[in-house]
Amino acid sequence: MFGVKTLRIVGPAVCRRGASVPWKTTKTQSRTQSAAAGQRVDIGGVYPPIATPFTQKEDVDYQKLDENLQKYAKIPFKGLVVQGSNGEYPYLTDEERVEVVRRVRLALPTDKLVMAGSGCESTKATVVMTERMARAGADLVLVVTPCFYKGMMDSRALVHHFTQVADSSPVPVVLYNVPANTGLDLPVDAVVRLAQHPNILGLKDSGGDITRIALIVHKTKPQDFQVLAGSAGFLMAAYSVGCVGGVCALANVLGREVCELEQLCVSGRWEEAIALQQRLIEPNTAVTRKFGVPALKQAMEWFGYHGGICRSPLQPLSEAESLQLRLDFSTNGWL
């Protein structure tokens, strides 16, 4: 049976309002029934996709996580992304993934959103993980494209997957496109179709193709769909084509500076934004596609956060890589 686009809420999060659309909405959980009608979640702003600290035995170090959270709470982030790619979620057990989200929600001020990564390879597992993340306190879930059978992940398969997840989710869903890790791009036509779902709020796009991002923003305007840049390296460009914020690995290290860039863009101070954006490009590249999570964790240590080791098989930086990482920060005036 087809339903009408409705509102759903958990904690501070409320879905957008829209017109009648042909989507099956079979679940309305009790937590969503407390929603005040006519509101929607505004996800605009900056989110660090937080790292997961480990002990020397590679157990999750919850004390160091809490110490990082205390520092992040003082920065004007819209919220935190928990169990994203930089959280090493593929290397955590299901229980660890949920427990990290629960701890973050307990530690974080209630005015900060918790966007929890709940993606798994199968639709069934993603539905279950999404429900678990909601129970752990997530305000929204970030659902990555399944990719093991990437050759079969066409628009039909992906629309079906995300629809089933969104139909069942107690909280709003944000699509997650990260082709560098998954080896596939969530097709634009699939995004446009999914944007009509009442419980799919937006997209985090880490691909960096600004023409693609601009097209998605343009084609989903009628649905009030919200697009987040997936990197600080193209945050200004993303704002210029209509994005509402960013999930930026570099914000784990230079959080105030990335938030400053956001404010410069929002206020239309483009010359200042250009100057700051240019200084963020090299360090951002270093902690993402150049050296990855080990570099992010190393840089966190330099800036007073707990980064520490990665969980195997990820390896620490070599001495040469560490020197290059420091150079990428220092030559831009950050160290």
C-alpha positions as CSV (number, residue, x, y, z in Angstrom):
1,M,0.0,0.0,0.0
2,F,1.3,3.4,-0.9
3,G,1.6,6.2,1.7
4,V,1.9,9.9,1.9
5,K,5.1,11.6,2.8
6,T,5.1,12.0,6.6
7,L,7.3,13.4,9.3
8,R,9.6,11.3,11.6
9,I,11.7,12.3,14.5
10,V,14.2,11.0,17.0
11,G,15.8,13.3,19.6
12,P,16.3,16.7,17.8
13,A,15.8,15.3,14.4
14,V,12.7,15.8,12.3
15,C,12.1,14.9,8.6
16,R,11.2,17.4,6.0
17,R,7.6,17.9,4.8
18,G,6.6,17.2,1.3
19,A,3.9,16.3,-1.2
20,S,2.2,12.9,-1.7
21,V,4.6,10.4,-3.3
22,P,4.3,6.8,-4.2
23,W,6.4,5.2,-1.4
24,K,5.5,2.4,0.8
25,T,5.7,3.5,4.5
26,T,4.8,0.5,6.6
27,K,6.4,1.5,9.9
28,T,6.0,4.5,12.1
29,Q,7.9,3.9,15.3
30,S,6.7,5.3,18.6
31,R,9.6,7.7,18.9
32,T,8.6,9.3,15.6
33,Q,5.0,9.9,16.8
34,S,6.2,12.7,19.2
35,A,7.2,14.8,16.2
36,A,5.7,18.3,16.0
37,A,4.1,18.5,12.6
38,G,5.5,20.8,9.9
39,Q,9.2,20.6,10.7
40,R,12.2,19.0,9.2
41,V,15.8,18.2,10.1
42,D,18.2,20.9,9.0
43,I,21.5,19.0,8.6
44,G,23.4,22.0,7.3
45,G,26.8,22.5,8.8
46,V,30.1,20.7,9.4
47,Y,30.5,17.2,10.8
48,P,33.8,15.5,11.5
49,P,33.7,11.8,10.8
50,I,35.3,10.8,14.0
51,A,38.1,8.4,14.4
52,T,37.9,5.3,16.7
53,P,40.8,5.3,19.2
54,F,42.3,1.9,20.0
55,T,44.5,0.6,22.8
56,Q,47.9,-1.0,21.9
57,K,46.0,-4.3,21.9
58,E,43.6,-2.9,19.3
59,D,40.6,-2.7,21.6
60,V,38.3,0.3,21.4
61,D,39.7,2.9,23.8
62,Y,36.5,4.5,25.2
63,Q,38.3,6.8,27.6
64,K,40.3,8.4,24.8
65,L,37.1,8.6,22.7
66,D,35.4,10.5,25.5
67,E,38.3,12.9,25.8
68,N,38.2,13.6,22.1
69,L,34.4,14.2,22.4
70,Q,34.9,16.7,25.2
71,K,37.1,18.8,22.9
72,Y,34.8,18.4,19.9
73,A,31.8,19.6,22.0
74,K,33.5,23.0,22.2
75,I,33.7,23.5,18.4
76,P,30.6,24.7,16.5
77,F,30.0,21.5,14.6
78,K,26.4,20.7,13.6
79,G,27.1,17.2,14.9
80,L,29.4,14.2,14.5
81,V,29.4,11.3,12.0
82,V,30.1,8.1,14.0
83,Q,31.2,4.9,12.3
84,G,31.9,6.4,8.9
85,S,35.0,5.4,6.8
86,N,37.4,7.3,9.1
87,G,35.9,5.4,12.1
88,E,37.3,2.2,10.6
89,Y,33.8,0.7,10.8
90,P,34.6,-2.3,8.5
91,Y,37.1,-3.5,11.1
92,L,34.7,-3.2,14.1
93,T,32.3,-5.9,15.3
94,D,28.6,-5.1,15.2
95,E,28.6,-4.8,18.9
96,E,31.5,-2.3,18.9
97,R,29.8,-0.2,16.2
98,V,26.7,0.2,18.2
99,E,28.5,0.7,21.5
100,V,30.6,3.5,20.1
101,V,27.4,5.3,18.9
102,R,25.8,4.8,22.3
103,R,28.8,6.3,24.1
104,V,29.0,9.3,21.7
105,R,25.3,10.1,22.2
106,L,25.7,10.0,25.9
107,A,28.7,12.2,25.9
108,L,27.6,14.7,23.3
109,P,25.4,17.8,24.0
110,T,21.8,17.2,22.9
111,D,21.9,20.0,20.5
112,K,24.5,18.2,18.4
113,L,23.3,15.6,15.9
114,V,24.7,12.1,15.9
115,M,24.8,10.7,12.4
116,A,25.6,7.0,12.6
117,G,27.0,4.8,9.8
118,S,24.7,1.8,9.6
119,G,25.5,0.4,6.1
120,C,26.2,-3.3,5.7
121,E,26.5,-5.4,2.5
122,S,23.0,-6.9,2.6
123,T,19.7,-5.0,2.9
124,K,18.6,-7.2,5.7
125,A,21.7,-6.6,7.8
126,T,21.5,-2.9,7.1
127,V,17.9,-2.7,8.3
128,V,18.9,-4.5,11.5
129,M,22.0,-2.3,12.0
130,T,19.9,0.9,11.3
131,E,17.4,-0.1,14.0
132,R,20.2,-0.8,16.4
133,M,21.8,2.5,15.8
134,A,18.5,4.3,16.4
135,R,18.1,2.5,19.7
136,A,21.6,3.5,20.6
137,G,20.7,7.2,20.2
138,A,21.5,8.1,16.6
139,D,19.5,11.0,15.3
140,L,20.1,10.0,11.7
141,V,21.8,7.2,9.9
142,L,24.4,7.4,7.1
143,V,24.0,4.4,4.7
144,V,26.8,3.6,2.4
145,T,26.3,1.8,-0.9
146,P,26.7,-1.9,-0.8
147,C,29.6,-2.8,-3.0
148,F,30.9,-6.3,-2.8
149,Y,28.9,-7.3,-5.9
150,K,29.5,-3.9,-7.4
151,G,28.9,-5.1,-10.9
152,M,25.3,-5.9,-10.0
153,M,24.7,-2.6,-8.1
154,D,22.8,-0.8,-10.8
155,S,20.1,1.8,-10.1
156,R,17.4,-0.8,-9.7
157,A,19.3,-2.7,-7.1
158,L,20.4,0.4,-5.2
159,V,16.9,2.1,-5.2
160,H,15.4,-1.2,-3.9
161,H,18.1,-1.4,-1.2
162,F,17.8,2.1,0.1
163,T,14.0,2.1,-0.1
164,Q,13.8,-1.0,2.1
165,V,16.2,0.5,4.6
166,A,14.3,3.9,4.7
167,D,10.9,2.2,4.9
168,S,12.1,0.4,8.1
169,S,14.3,3.1,9.7
170,P,13.0,4.8,12.9
171,V,15.2,7.8,12.0
172,P,16.0,9.8,8.8
173,V,18.4,8.3,6.3
174,V,21.3,10.1,4.6
175,L,22.7,8.3,1.5
176,Y,26.5,7.9,1.4
177,N,28.4,7.9,-1.9
178,V,32.1,7.2,-1.5
179,P,33.4,5.8,-4.8
180,A,37.1,5.8,-3.6
181,N,36.2,3.0,-1.1
182,T,33.3,1.3,-2.8
183,G,34.4,1.4,-6.4
184,L,31.0,2.7,-7.6
185,D,29.1,5.9,-7.9
186,L,25.5,6.0,-6.7
187,P,23.9,6.9,-10.0
188,V,22.3,10.4,-10.3
189,D,19.0,8.9,-11.5
190,A,18.9,6.7,-8.4
191,V,19.6,9.7,-6.1
192,V,16.8,11.7,-7.8
193,R,14.4,8.8,-7.3
194,L,15.4,8.2,-3.7
195,A,15.1,11.9,-2.8
196,Q,11.3,11.5,-3.1
197,H,11.2,9.1,-0.2
198,P,9.8,10.7,2.9
199,N,12.5,9.2,5.2
200,I,15.5,9.9,3.0
201,L,16.8,13.3,3.9
202,G,19.9,13.9,1.9
203,L,23.2,12.7,0.5
204,K,26.8,12.8,1.6
205,D,28.9,12.7,-1.7
206,S,32.6,12.1,-1.3
207,G,33.4,11.8,-5.0
208,G,34.4,15.4,-5.5
209,D,32.8,15.8,-8.9
210,I,31.3,19.2,-8.6
211,T,29.3,19.0,-11.8
212,R,27.6,15.8,-10.5
213,I,26.9,17.4,-7.1
214,A,25.5,20.5,-8.7
215,L,23.2,18.4,-10.9
216,I,21.9,16.4,-7.9
217,V,21.2,19.6,-6.0
218,H,19.4,21.0,-9.1
219,K,17.3,17.9,-9.7
220,T,16.3,17.3,-6.1
221,K,15.2,20.9,-5.2
222,P,11.5,20.1,-5.3
223,Q,12.1,17.6,-2.5
224,D,14.1,19.9,-0.3
225,F,16.9,17.3,-0.5
226,Q,20.1,18.3,1.4
227,V,23.5,17.5,0.0
228,L,26.7,17.4,2.1
229,A,30.2,17.6,0.6
230,G,32.2,14.6,1.7
231,S,35.5,16.4,2.0
232,A,37.0,19.7,3.1
233,G,39.0,19.8,-0.1
234,F,36.0,20.9,-2.2
235,L,33.8,22.4,0.6
236,M,33.7,25.9,-0.8
237,A,32.9,24.7,-4.3
238,A,30.2,22.5,-2.9
239,Y,28.6,25.5,-1.1
240,S,28.8,27.5,-4.3
241,V,26.5,25.0,-6.1
242,G,24.0,24.6,-3.3
243,C,25.3,22.1,-0.8
244,V,24.3,22.7,2.9
245,G,27.4,21.5,4.7
246,G,30.2,18.9,4.8
247,V,31.4,15.7,6.4
248,C,35.1,16.5,6.5
249,A,37.9,14.2,7.8
250,L,40.1,17.3,8.2
251,A,37.6,18.6,10.7
252,N,38.9,16.0,13.2
253,V,42.1,18.0,13.2
254,L,41.3,21.6,12.1
255,G,37.7,21.7,13.2
256,R,37.4,25.4,13.9
257,E,39.1,26.3,10.6
258,V,36.7,24.1,8.6
259,C,33.8,25.7,10.5
260,E,35.2,29.1,9.7
261,L,35.2,28.2,6.0
262,E,31.6,27.1,6.3
263,Q,30.7,30.5,7.8
264,L,32.6,32.4,5.1
265,C,30.7,30.6,2.4
266,V,27.3,31.0,4.1
267,S,27.9,34.7,4.5
268,G,29.1,35.2,1.0
269,R,32.6,36.3,1.9
270,W,34.1,34.5,-1.1
271,E,37.5,36.1,-1.3
272,E,38.3,35.1,2.3
273,A,36.8,31.7,1.7
274,I,39.0,31.2,-1.3
275,A,42.1,32.0,0.7
276,L,41.2,29.6,3.5
277,Q,40.1,26.9,1.2
278,Q,43.4,27.0,-0.7
279,R,45.3,26.5,2.6
280,L,43.2,23.4,3.5
281,I,43.6,21.5,0.2
282,E,47.0,19.9,0.8
283,P,46.5,18.8,4.4
284,N,43.0,17.5,3.5
285,T,44.4,15.5,0.6
286,A,47.1,14.1,2.9
287,V,44.7,12.8,5.5
288,T,42.3,11.4,2.9
289,R,43.2,9.9,-0.5
290,K,47.0,10.4,-0.1
291,F,47.7,8.6,3.2
292,G,44.3,7.8,4.6
293,V,43.2,7.0,8.1
294,P,46.7,6.4,9.5
295,A,47.6,10.0,8.5
296,L,44.5,11.4,10.0
297,K,45.2,9.7,13.3
298,Q,48.8,10.9,13.2
299,A,47.7,14.5,12.6
300,M,45.2,14.2,15.4
301,E,48.1,13.5,17.8
302,W,49.9,16.6,16.6
303,F,46.9,18.8,17.3
304,G,46.1,17.5,20.8
305,Y,43.6,14.8,20.0
306,H,43.8,11.0,20.5
307,G,44.4,9.4,17.2
308,G,46.8,6.5,17.9
309,I,47.1,3.3,16.1
310,C,44.7,1.8,13.5
311,R,43.3,-1.7,13.7
312,S,45.1,-4.2,11.5
313,P,45.5,-4.6,8.6
314,L,45.9,-0.8,8.4
315,Q,49.5,0.1,9.1
316,P,51.1,3.2,10.6
317,L,52.8,5.7,8.3
318,S,56.4,5.1,7.3
319,E,58.9,7.7,8.4
320,A,59.0,9.2,4.9
321,E,55.2,9.4,4.8
322,S,55.1,11.0,8.2
323,L,57.6,13.7,7.1
324,Q,55.5,14.4,4.0
325,L,52.4,14.7,6.1
326,R,54.0,17.2,8.4
327,L,55.2,19.2,5.4
328,D,51.7,19.3,3.9
329,F,50.5,20.9,7.1
330,S,53.5,23.1,7.9
331,T,53.8,24.7,4.4
332,N,50.2,25.9,4.7
333,G,50.8,27.4,8.1
334,W,49.1,24.9,10.3
335,L,52.2,23.5,12.1
